[in-house]
Amino acid sequence: MKVERSCGGILFRRNNKKIEFLLVKSIGRRGYWGFPKGHMESGETERDTALREIKQETGLSNIKLYENLKITDSYSIKKDNIKEVTFFIGEALSYNVKIQEEEIADYMWGTIESCLDVLTFESIKNMLDYSNNLIRKEIITY
């Protein structure tokens, strides 16, 4: 069994006492909405990979990652091939997104409700909902 490892971020920003999340849409015939992520490179930590991939796909580099708030998802991509993705919850401290046009077709900042409406996979919806609850419990205090 081969395990492929990736890392990324579930990014949020504060906007007039609302929390908004960043979604990216992958390029391709079956382009889907999700979170910025990518493959780990040799010698990288999960955190290093997440920050590198976020910057590559979105242009955002001013991110506060909450290293104690992360979620891992595993799924089969082919027979005998498992993909394991670790997402860190992170707060975008700048919002000027510049997508990586080779991999990303579009992006959006949206409320939990609008993001849940466009997300494709149930597992990603569950991660977003879980992250939203963690952010409200552990990070945001109004």
Rosetta blueprint (number, residue, H / E / L):
1 M L
2 K E
3 V E
4 E E
5 R E
6 S E
7 C E
8 G E
9 G E
10 I E
11 L E
12 F E
13 R E
14 R E
15 N E
16 N L
17 K L
18 K E
19 I E
20 E E
21 F E
22 L E
23 L E
24 V E
25 K E
26 S E
27 I L
28 G L
29 R L
30 R L
31 G L
32 Y L
33 W E
34 G E
35 F L
36 P L
37 K E
38 G E
39 H E
40 M L
41 E L
42 S L
43 G L
44 E L
45 T L
46 E H
47 R H
48 D H
49 T H
50 A H
51 L H
52 R H
53 E H
54 I H
55 K H
56 Q H
57 E H
58 T H
59 G L
60 L L
61 S L
62 N L
63 I E
64 K E
65 L E
66 Y E
67 E E
68 N E
69 L E
70 K E
71 I E
72 T E
73 D E
74 S E
75 Y E
76 S E
77 I E
78 K E
79 K L
80 D L
81 N E
82 I E
83 K E
84 E E
85 V E
86 T E
87 F E
88 F E
89 I E
90 G E
91 E E
92 A E
93 L L
94 S L
95 Y L
96 N L
97 V L
98 K L
99 I L
100 Q L
101 E L
102 E L
103 E L
104 I E
105 A E
106 D E
107 Y E
108 M E
109 W E
110 G E
111 T L
112 I H
113 E H
114 S H
115 C H
116 L H
117 D H
118 V H
119 L L
120 T L
121 F L
122 E H
123 S H
124 I H
125 K H
126 N H
127 M H
128 L H
129 D H
130 Y H
131 S H
132 N H
133 N H
134 L H
135 I H
136 R H
137 K H
138 E H
139 I H
140 I L
141 T L
142 Y L
